[in-house]
Amino acid sequence: MMENEVFKALADPTRRAIFEKLAEGGAHASALREGMAISQPAMSQHLAVLRAARLVREERQGRFVLYEVDPEGLLLVLGWLRKYRAFWPARIAALQDVLKDMDQ
């Protein structure tokens, strides 16, 4: 399942930080490393995992590669969350009933 790859990719705090930087706008790998204690090979590996999960795409610009968030990958997360959307209103309503009973 592709959703598993997305959640696995985002489970790592370093990859989440990289993804959050990319969500602010596209960047080259060297710019992504700024402020992070991470080697170039490690950054390449993290970006490869994010690409494999379809969360990041790349575009070659001369000798550099620009990385940016791939919205298609986020659609998998949205689809997964939609399955549970109906769950929360019923649970919150039940909690409100319990809390009302406790107040009386």
N, C-alpha and C positions, 0 to 999 in steps of 0.2 A: 504494500500500500504506500502510495506516495506521501500520504499524510504523516506516516511514521518517519520518513526521511526529513520532512519539514520540522517536526517536533524534535527529532534527534539533533538536527543542525542547530536549532535555537536553544537546546538544553545547555550548551556550553556558554558560560558567561563571556568569554572572549569573542565568540562568534556573535552573540547578541550585541555586544558593544560595537563590533564592526558593522553589523546590520543597522544599528541605530545611527551610526555616522553616515552610512549610505542613504538612510531615509531622509537625511537633511539635504542631500544632494550628491550627485556622482563624484567620484574621486579616484585618483590613481593609488596604487598600492602603497607607494611611499608616503602619500598624504594620509592615508588611513593609519599608518604606523605612528604618526606623530602623537605624542602623549601616551603611547602604549609601550610597555617593555616587552617587545616581541621582535623576533628576528624576521628577516625577509623570507626564509624558507617556511617558517611557521605561519606567516601571513598568507603565503601562497597556499599552504595546506588548508587553512581556514576558509579562504575564498573558494577553493575547489569543493569543499563540503557544501558551502552555501550555493554554489553553482549547480552541483549535483541535485540539491533539493529544490532547484528552480526558484530560489529566493533572490538570486543575484544574476545579472547578465553582464557581459563584457563587450566592449567595443574597442577595437584597435584604432589608435590615433597616432600614426607614425610609428615610432619605436615604443610608445607607451600604450598601456591598456587602461581604459576608463571603465570603472565598475559602477553599477547602479542597481537599485532595487528593481526586481522583476515583479510587477504587479500580478502576473499570472500565478506565481507561486503563492501569493497571499490569498488567492481565490480558494485554494485548497483548505487553508485554515478557516476561512469564512464558511465554506461548505460544511466543515466539521462542526463548527460552532452552531450553525443553523439547526443541526439535529437536536441540540439541547436547549434551544431557545424556548420552546414550550414548557420545559421543565421548571424554569425559575419562577414564572408568575404564580403557578399553583403552589410551589413551596413557600414563597413569600406570603401568599394569602393564608396558608396554614399556620405559618409562624405568627402572623398578625393575630389570628384567632387565639392562639395559645397565649400570646402576650396580653390580649384583652381579658382572657379568663384569669390570668394571674393578677391583673389589676383589680379585679372584683373581689 
